[in-house]
Amino acid sequence: MEEQQALSAYLDGLLQEIAQEEPPTAPPLPEQQDRAPQPVVRPAPSPPPPEKADHGPPSWAAERFQCLIFRVAGLPLAVPLVKLNGILKMPQQITPMPGHGPLFMGLAQHQGQQVKVVDIARLVLPADRLPGQRPSPGHLILIDEARWGLACDRVEETLTLDPESVRWRTPQGRRPWLAGTVTRQLCAILDVDYLAQALASGRWD
């Protein structure tokens, strides 16, 4: 029960964090009053502000879309079906990857291709939220043309979602792996494109 409460609190925190990232509404301008003209002071030119990327639904969520729900260490995650390359039962044999950290569990074979198996829980959960004893992963979620397999406890269901039912992460978000949070189901949607790039480069900033 305590573990479930901790996970619920973590998801609530994700939702609140996304809400706090939304830009504040600009205050109303003060009323203009008739005053004596003041001398014009021309400030030194300043560089233009950097452009900000638009935030909101990604291109695959411009209309209703489907997501597959799965769990890692008790946390419900979702991957858009358009970014899903398959689901595998966890192979009995995984080839270790020397020189890699605990995030990379090893290599699995699938249709003549090597799939790099990732313990995604180590990325999306803080270290203090990881359970001490975890069950063996049951499935692999294949992404990025099946180059990567995200180890998960179990696969649950497929949801059809409206873009308006998701709180989308803004560019200022502190968790770039998070595309958004489904408000009703309290489920975190993964940014699969970011994950693929970050896993390939080994950088998580």
C-alpha positions, 0 to 999 in steps of 0.5 A, a space after each residue: 500500500 505504501 508503494 502504491 501511495 508513493 507511485 500515486 504521489 509521483 504521478 501527481 507530482 508529474 501532473 503538477 509539474 506540467 501545470 506549473 510549466 504553463 506560461 502565466 497570463 500576462 497582467 493587464 496594462 495600466 491605463 494611460 494618463 495624460 502627461 507632459 512629454 518626456 525626452 526620448 532616451 534610446 537604449 543600446 540595441 539588445 540581441 533578439 530573444 531566443 526563439 522558443 519551440 511551440 508546445 502542445 500535442 506532438 504531430 502524432 497526437 494532432 487528432 485522437 490517438 491510441 496508446 499501449 499501457 504497460 507497467 514498470 516497477 508499478 508505474 503506469 506508462 504509455 507508448 503511442 501505437 504509432 511509435 510501437 514496433 512490437 511486444 515480446 515476451 522477455 527472452 530467457 537469454 540476454 547477452 550481457 553488455 560489458 562496460 554499460 551501466 545498469 540501465 542497459 540489461 543486455 542484448 536480445 535476438 529478434 528476427 535476426 536483429 539485436 535488440 538492446 534491452 533497457 531497464 526503463 524504470 531506472 530512467 523514469 523513476 528516481 533512485 529512491 522510488 525504485 523498489 528494493 525487490 522487483 519481479 523479473 520483467 515479463 515483456 519488452 516494448 520495442 521502439 525505434 525500429 526494434 533497436 531498443 526493448 523497454 523491459 516492463 513488468 506487464 502489458 495492460 491495455 490500449 487506450 484511445 485518447 483525445 489530445 485535450 485529455 493529456 497535459 502536454 509537457 512544455 519545452 521547459 519541462 525537467 523530464 524530457 522523456 515525458 511527452 505528457 500525462 493522461 489526467 484521468 488515468 494518471 498515466 505518463 506518456 513516453 516521448 519515444 523519439 527523445 528516448 531513442 535519441 538519448 539511448 543512442 547518444 547516452 545523454 539524458 539532458 
